[in-house]
Amino acid sequence: MPSHPDLLLGLDRPDDAGVFRISPDTALVQTLDFLTPVTDDPYDFGRIAAANSLSDVYAMGGRPLTAMNIVCFPGCDLGTDVLARILEGGLEKIREAGAVLLGGHSVDDPELKYGLSVTGRVHPDRILANSTARTGDALILTKPVGTGVLSTAVKAKLATSGQIKSCVDVMAGLNRYAAEIMTDYDVSACTDVTGFGLAGHLVEMARGSEKSILLHSEKVGVLEGALEFAGMGLIPAGAHKNRKFFKPFVRIGAGVTPVLADLIFDPQTSGGLLISLGAEQAADCLAQLGENGIPAGIIGKVKDGIPDGFLDIV
């Protein structure tokens, strides 16, 4: 693996972004991500894809500085007005993040994709990795789960307009505000919940920290309609892949309903921050998040565990 005295987080362990020190008090956070459409509206797709890309910087405890567009566009099949709306939506979120768009790159591609390459800044002593959770920490999740199931229901034309709006609002919401609040507290580790689903990201945190995690399934926020659609079998393929991949590290209690378990493995698009912090501060942090309109909840705790790390879902 590449090594350098100023490479603080690189390929040697899985995390949300890379971090490179450029001075004693400044390090660069670098990430990129792009998506295929998760909604029919081009503007909303741009907002969601940009929010998803920016999220990795927030998960590292950083602040986005600059962004560059990544565009794969079927020019022969879609008009340039569609592309313009996607880029407008992305620019809205870049501006909301306080970052600056520098440019980007586009290619002609039969499958539409859009996202960002983002550079952020963090103090080298304040980096939040996903592998540094402490025994006794409480775990806060800042967004409900179920975006994968809801997106599947949208494709099946079963979701109501209200359910679609709620899902889009969650996915397009920046994690900036939760990230700014968590800096006031004794946070030991953080990650954002995306394609691996809540279960997968909890396993990553547990294994990386050499701990185990107890997840209270009934405490996990769920998008409106997600339980109903999951019960109908509208489970995306990614959820089944997540369950199969992480099965060796997960124990599911007998009292956990199969439908709720499916949602815990559901791959998320632009999901919430998963914050590990001192249990004595968790209630205050949760209250502050709620006062700022962030639907967070305390969903579990970190315990001593074996080096491989286990997730116990009860």
Sequence and secondary structure as in RCSB ss.txt:
>XXXX:A:sequence
MPSHPDLLLGLDRPDDAGVFRISPDTALVQTLDFLTPVTDDPYDFGRIAAANSLSDVYAMGGRPLTAMNIVCFPG
CDLGTDVLARILEGGLEKIREAGAVLLGGHSVDDPELKYGLSVTGRVHPDRILANSTARTGDALILTKPVGTGVL
STAVKAKLATSGQIKSCVDVMAGLNRYAAEIMTDYDVSACTDVTGFGLAGHLVEMARGSEKSILLHSEKVGVLEG
ALEFAGMGLIPAGAHKNRKFFKPFVRIGAGVTPVLADLIFDPQTSGGLLISLGAEQAADCLAQLGENGIPAGIIG
KVKDGIPDGFLDIV
>XXXX:A:secstr
    TTEEE TTS  SSEEEEEETTEEEEEEEEEE  SSS HHHHHHHHHHHHHHHHHHTT EEEEEEEEEEE T
TTS HHHHHHHHHHHHHHHHHTT EEEEEEEEE SS EEEEEEEEEE GGG   SS   TT EEEE S B HHHH
HHHHHTT S HHHHHHHHHHHHS THHHHHHHTTS EEEEEE  TTHHHHHHHHHHHHHTEEEEE GGGS B TT
HHHHHHTT   HHHHHHHHHHGGGEEE TTS HHHHHHHH   SS  EEEEE HHHHHHHHHHHHHTT   EEEE
EEEE  TT  EEE 
